[in-house]
Amino acid sequence: MNAIFKEQLPVQEFYHEARHLTVRWRDGSESRFDSMWLRDNCPEDRDPRNGQRCVDISELPPDPRIGGVSYVGNGILEIIWAGELKHSRFQLQWLWNYADSPDSDQQERPELVTWTGDRASELLWKDYSEVASSDRARWQWLKAIARYGIAFLENVPRKDHQLEELARLVGFIYETNYGRTFDVRSEPNPNNLANSDWGLGLHTDNPYRNPVPGFQILHCLQAYPEGGESFFADGFAVAEHLRTQDPVAFLLLATTPVRFTFQDASTDLSAERPLLQLNLRGELAAIHYNNRSVAPLSILPDRLRPFYQAYRGLAQLLRNPDFEFRVRLQSGDAVAFDNHRVLHGRAAFKATLAPRHLQGCYISRDSLFSNLRVLNRKFQEALP
């Protein structure tokens, strides 16, 4: 084992064995990097313009060994590979970014913070002009959307195509049969109950699509004076409460496919997914809840009643006011929220007394996180 100590190092120390590199950071924590993983991620084997690999895994040594490690300055460690005419240079900052988890997607996203109604004061409100004119303010706002699933803006200009200008601060618009943008207001014969003056219970939008729209923006052009309040709930907080209180019900909702449908004269959409969607780690990835678009259930008889019981339990939790945040959006307010996580709804209003007009659009999921990662790079903090 070889240990090297240098006062000018941006870390405490580093040392290596043939199959491992260990770095002790300034905060006293240690990270261990496998030689196979390091060899697979040599910066020299990637295109310098786009970062894509230029070498296939089959071309790498089956058991790469570290022959030596040295600090060459500017925050860079150089690895000499035993038995190869090759060396690799790794930025310590890059190694730190992967130190806790080799999953860069997890590492670069802000940690999720679940919330209930009594914590709604933590949700971020920012002035539109600040977010539109400052990359740092935009970064903070996008981080809040990723972390809490929702963030608000005020003083958004009320003019044609303003929503599309706002959307460019977030990501790419995901066009649907409703268009690039859509109006949410009462209509005489609506093809969707969103365009009535009925109250709408908490729901997520468009679970009948593949893919489900990732984020939604709503811009209030004309507020309603009484009634018509918007309400929101963190579906992850609700689902984790259910997992704690009734893990069997949670598992049923996570493993039972449900078909969602939507039809009108020109559209016929259908998709199947669980109400609670988990990723490969067993973590919540999405909640899909839209009672208006659930097709007749097709479930094996021995699972049918248990599923209905679990489904009813979730619905009752979503009616619990403790999970709910209510707000009357004022003219010029806007809200952006994660349609895979945050449920939204509204109170009833009377369109004959006064108009209520919002405009909305959907944003592709990957484009928001792409913009956030670019801003993360710009404002990235130094090693601890």
N, C-alpha and C positions, 0 to 999 in steps of 0.2 A: 504494500500500500504506500502510495506517495502522497504526502501532504505538503502544501505550499502556503506560506503566510507572507503577505505583502501589505504594507501599510496603505499603499495607494489603491488597493483593490476596492471596487464598489461593493464587495461582499466581504464577509469575515474570512472565509477560507473555501478551498475546494480540494478535493482529492479523488483518486480514481483507483479502481481495480480493472481487470481486463474487460469485464462485462458491465461495469457501472461507473457513472460519474456522480459524485455527491457534491452539492453546493450548500454551504451554510450561509444563510442570508444575514443581513445586518440586524434583523429583529431576533436572531437566535434560532429561527426555524431552519429545518434542513429539507432538501428535496433530492430525490434519487432518480437518475435518468438511466434507463437501460440502454446498453450499447446498440441493440438492434433498433430501438426506437430512434436513437440519435442518428444512426447510419441511414435510416429510412428518410430522415428529415434534413439531410445535409443541404444547406442553402446553395451550395455549388451545383447541386443536381436539379435546381429549379430555374425556370425561365425568369430572368431578372425583371422583366416587364410585368408579368402577370402572376408570378409565383407558382405556376403549374409545374408538376413534376416532369422531368425529361428522361427519367430512368424508371423502368418497370421493376416491381419487387423481385421478379425472377432473375434479374441481372445483379442483385446485391449478393454479397457473401452470405452463406447460410448461418454463420456464427461470427459476426464481426467482433474484433477485439480492439480495445483501446490500448495504444502503445505509449502514449504520453499526452499530457495536457499542459498548456501554458497560457498565461495571461499576456496578451499582446497589446493592451491598451485600448482606450476608447470603449471600454465596457465589453470587450470581445474575448472569449476563450477560444483557443485553437486546439483541436484534437488531431493527433497523429494516429492513423489507423495501422495497427500491426499487420505485417504481411502484405500491405498494399502501398502503392506509390500514390498515396492520397492523404490530404489533410482537410479538415473542415473548420470553419469559423462560425461560432454561434454568438449572437448578441445575448448578454446576460439578461437584458430586459425581456427578450423573447422567451428565454428559458423560464424566467419568473412568471410570465403570463400563462405558461403551461404547467407550472409547478404543482398546483393543487389538483388539477384535472386535465388529462390529455384531450378533453372535449373542448375545443375552442369555442363552440357555440355556447356552451354553458358558461365558460370563463368570461366571455365578452358581454353577456347579457347581465343587466343589473339583477341583484337578488330579488325575488318576488316578495312583496309585502302584502299579506292578505289584510282585509279591513272589513269592519262591520259599520252599521249606521252611526254608532257613537264615536267612530274614529274618522268621520267624513271630513273633519277640519284639517286632516293631514293631506287631503287631495289638493293638487296644485292648481292654482289659478294664476295665469299670467296675462299681461297685456299683449294684444296681437302685434302692435308695432314693435315691441321689444323682441318678440320671437322672430318676426319677419326681418329685422335689421341686425340681429346679433347671433352669430353662430353659437356662442356660449349659452345664450338664453334658449336657443332652439335645442341644443344638446340637453340642457336641464329639463326641458319640456318633454322631449322624446324619452329621456330616461324615466321620467315620471309615468309616462304611458306604459313603458315596458315593466316598470316595477309595480305599480298599483293597478295597471290595466285601464287607467282612465286619467285624463287631465283636461282642464278647461281653459278657454281663452275669453277675454272680454274686449269690448271695443273693436270688434271685427266689422269693417265697413259693410253696409247693407247695400250692395250693388250687384248687377248682373255679373256672373262668372267669378265672383269673389271666392266662392267655394273652391273652384279649380285652382285659384292662386294659393289658397290656404292648403289645399291637398298637396301641392308641390313641396311644401315644407315638411311633409310627412313621408310621402312615397308616391308610387304610381297608382292611379285610379284603376280599379278593377271594374270593367264595364259589364253590365248585366242586361237582361231584357228590359229593365227599368231605365237604361241609358247610362251615360257616364255619371250624370247626377240625376237626382230625382226630387220631386216636391212632396212634402208631407203636409197635406192639408185636406180638409173635408171636401169630398166630391159627391155629386148626386148618386152615381152608381159605381162605386169603387170596385176595382178588381182585386183589391187587397184591403183588409180591414184597417190597415194603417192609414188609409185615406178616407176614413170616416171620422165622426166625432165621438166614437165609442172610447171608453177606457180600454187600455190594453194591459194585460198582466205581464209580469216579468218574462222575458223571452230572449233568446238569441236569434239573429236573423239568418234566413236562408240555409237551414241545415239540409235542404233538399238539393243543394248544389255540390258539385265536385270540381274544384275545392270549395269549401265553405269560405266566404269572404273573411279575410283576416281581421281587418280593423274597419271601423265606421266613423265618419265625421258627420255631425249634425250642426247646422248653422241656423240660428234663430233669426229670421228676417222680421217676423211680427209676432210679438208675445201676446198671449191671451190674458186679459186682466184678472179673471178669476177662474180657477180650475185649470185643467190642462197641464198640471205640474208633471215634470219628468221625474222618474225615479229609477234608481240603479242599485244593483247588488253585485257583490263579488262572488261569482259562482264558485270559485275555488274555496273561499271561506265556508260557504254553505256545504260543499261537497266534503271538505275535510271534517266539518262538524258531523256530518252523516257517517263518515268512515269511523270516527271515534265512537259515536253512539250506537251504530248498528253496522258493523263491518260486513255482515252477510248481505244486507240490503245494498251496501255500496258495491260489493263484488257483483251482485246480480245486475246492477245498472251499468257496470263497467264491462260486462261480458255478454250482454244480451243485445243483439242487433235490432234496431228500430228503423222502420222505413218512414221517411218524410217525403211528402209530395206537394207540388204546386201546379195548378193548371189554370189557364185562361184560354181565350180564343186563339192565341198565337204561341202559347208556351206550354210545355209539358215536361216538368222536371221531377226527378226522383233520385233519391240516394239513401243508402243504408249505413247507419253508424250507431254506436252506443250513446246513451244519454251522457255518460261520463267516459271520456276517452283517456286512456293511460298511455304513456310512452313505454319504451322497452325497459326502463328502470322501475316501472310501477308508479311513476309520478303522474299527477294530473297534467294532461296536455290540453284538454279542452272540455267544455261542457256544451252540450247541444240540447237546448230545451225550447221547444216551440209547440205548445199544445194545439195550436190552430192547424198545424201541417202534419201531424202524426197520422199516418195511414192506419187502417185496421191492423192490429197486431197479429203477426203470424209467429206464435211461440208454442213450443211443445207443451202439451196439456199439463205435465207435471211441474212445469216452470211458470205457467201462465199466472196463476193466482199469487204465488210468491213475488213475481215480477210486479204485478199490479199493486201489491202491498208496498213494495219498495218505491215504485213510481209515485204512489200517493204520498208516501212519507217525504219524498223530495219536494213534491208540490206544496205540501204543508209547510215545510221549512222555508220555501220561497215566499210564503205569505206571512212569515214571521217578521214583524216590523223591526226587530232588532238587527236584521241583516240589511235593511233598506236605507238608502239615502235619497231624500226628496229635495228637489230644487225647481223653482219656477225660472226657467231660462228667460232672460230679458232680451229684448231686441238688441242684436249685436253680440250676443254670447255664442260661443261654439264649444262643443265637447267632442273629443276624440277618445274612442274606447276600443278595447280588445274584444272583438266579437266571438272569440273562442273562450272567453273568460267572464266578461261582465255582461250581466243581463240588464235589459232596459225595458221600461214600460211608461205608461202615462195615465193620468186621471182623465175621466170624461170631461167634455166641454160642450157648449152649445154653439155650433157654427152660425146659427141664425142670429145670435146676439153680437158676435164679434169674430173676425177671422183669426185663425192661428196658422202661421206659415213657417215651416222649417224646410231647409234644403239639405239633402244628404248625399253622401257618396261612400263607396267602399274603397279601401286601400289594400293592395296586395301585402300579404304578411312579410314576405322576404324583403320587400323594398324598404319598409320601415326599419327593419333590423339592419339592413345594409347601410342606410343613412346613419343609424346610430353607431355602427362599428366605425364608419369613416370619421365621425366626430369623436369617438373614443380615441382613435389614433391621434387626432389633432390635439386633444386635451389630456392625453394619457399622463398619469402620474408616474413619478420616478420609482425606482426600487425602494422597498421599505428599509 
